[in-house]
Amino acid sequence: MSIMPWFFEPLLPRSFRLVLIDPPWEFQTYSRAGQGKSAQAHYTVMPLDAIKALPVRDLCQDDAIVMCWATIPMLPDALACLEAWRVTYKSNLVWRKVTRCGKLRMGCGFWTRSMHEQVLIGTIGKPPLITFSIDL
């Protein structure tokens, strides 16, 4: 009998009420011109099936919040990941991307090059509702 290693070592299973995950999305560019700027050029990415197979739910206590970052072209895939992890989508936040100098940073995309990402908010069980008053 073989025991599979715990993917999130050294994190303990079922220990967290809040999990933040920024998956290394694999974004397919239209041409070689975009490959130098793609995520693949900067870090190791994962195919969608591998991200969906991550044991994210196993990190969580019975009542937990999961926040998942998604680039705009990957938004449908991020929602599919929440479903695969058995996390119920509740809401989202917008994360505006800026450079170190504070200028807006161009992201990836086919129709537009978004300068923001979505942070999807999902729940497991019935975590306490957290409300924020944000003055933008």
C-alpha positions in Angstrom: 0.0 0.0 0.0 1.5 3.4 -1.0 0.6 6.6 0.8 0.5 9.7 -1.5 2.5 12.6 -0.1 0.5 15.6 1.1 0.7 18.2 -1.7 0.7 21.2 0.6 3.5 20.0 3.0 4.3 21.6 5.6 0.7 22.9 5.9 -1.5 20.7 8.0 -4.7 19.3 6.5 -8.1 20.7 7.8 -6.4 23.5 9.7 -7.5 26.7 8.0 -10.6 28.9 8.1 -9.2 31.1 5.2 -7.3 29.8 2.2 -5.8 32.2 -0.4 -4.8 30.5 -3.7 -3.2 32.2 -6.7 -3.0 29.3 -9.2 -0.2 29.3 -11.7 -2.6 29.4 -14.7 -1.3 28.2 -18.1 -2.3 30.9 -20.6 -2.1 29.9 -24.3 -0.9 32.8 -26.4 -1.9 33.3 -30.0 1.6 33.6 -31.3 5.3 33.4 -30.2 5.2 37.2 -29.8 3.3 36.9 -26.5 5.3 34.0 -25.1 8.1 36.1 -23.6 5.5 38.0 -21.5 3.4 35.0 -20.6 3.4 33.4 -17.2 5.3 30.4 -18.6 8.3 32.7 -19.3 8.5 33.7 -15.6 7.5 30.6 -13.5 6.2 27.1 -13.7 2.6 26.9 -14.7 0.1 24.1 -14.2 -2.5 22.7 -16.7 -6.1 23.3 -15.7 -6.8 19.6 -14.8 -3.8 19.7 -12.3 -5.1 22.9 -10.7 -8.6 21.3 -10.4 -7.1 18.2 -8.8 -5.3 20.2 -6.0 -6.7 19.2 -2.6 -7.7 22.7 -1.6 -10.7 21.6 0.3 -8.5 19.3 2.4 -6.7 22.4 3.8 -10.0 23.8 5.1 -11.9 23.4 8.3 -15.6 22.5 8.1 -16.5 26.2 7.9 -14.0 28.1 5.7 -13.5 30.8 3.1 -11.5 30.2 -0.1 -10.2 33.2 -2.1 -8.9 32.4 -5.6 -7.1 34.8 -7.9 -8.0 34.6 -11.6 -6.7 36.5 -14.6 -9.6 37.6 -16.7 -9.1 35.1 -19.6 -9.0 32.3 -17.0 -12.2 33.4 -15.1 -14.4 30.5 -16.4 -11.6 28.1 -15.5 -11.3 29.6 -12.0 -15.0 29.1 -11.4 -14.7 25.5 -12.6 -11.8 25.1 -10.1 -14.1 26.3 -7.2 -16.7 23.7 -8.3 -14.0 20.9 -8.6 -12.8 21.8 -5.0 -16.5 21.7 -3.8 -16.3 25.4 -2.9 -19.5 27.5 -3.3 -18.9 30.7 -5.2 -20.2 33.8 -3.2 -18.7 37.0 -4.5 -15.5 38.6 -5.9 -13.1 41.4 -5.4 -11.2 43.3 -8.1 -7.4 43.5 -7.6 -6.0 46.4 -9.6 -2.5 45.5 -10.9 0.2 48.2 -10.6 4.0 48.3 -11.1 6.4 49.1 -8.3 6.2 52.7 -9.5 2.4 52.7 -9.1 1.6 52.7 -12.8 -1.1 50.4 -14.1 0.3 47.1 -15.2 -1.0 45.4 -18.4 -2.1 41.8 -18.0 -2.9 39.0 -20.5 -5.9 38.7 -22.7 -7.3 38.3 -26.2 -9.8 41.1 -26.4 -8.4 43.5 -23.9 -5.2 43.4 -21.8 -6.8 43.7 -18.4 -5.1 45.8 -15.7 -6.9 43.9 -13.0 -7.6 40.3 -11.7 -10.6 38.9 -10.1 -10.4 37.4 -6.6 -13.2 34.9 -6.4 -14.6 34.3 -2.9 -16.1 31.0 -2.1 -17.2 29.1 1.0 -17.2 25.7 2.6 -19.9 25.1 5.2 -21.1 28.2 7.0 -18.2 30.5 7.9 -19.0 33.8 9.6 -19.9 36.6 7.3 -17.2 39.2 7.1 -18.2 42.6 5.8 -15.9 45.4 4.7 -16.6 49.1 4.2 -14.1 50.2 1.6 -13.7 53.8 0.7 -12.1 53.9 -2.8 
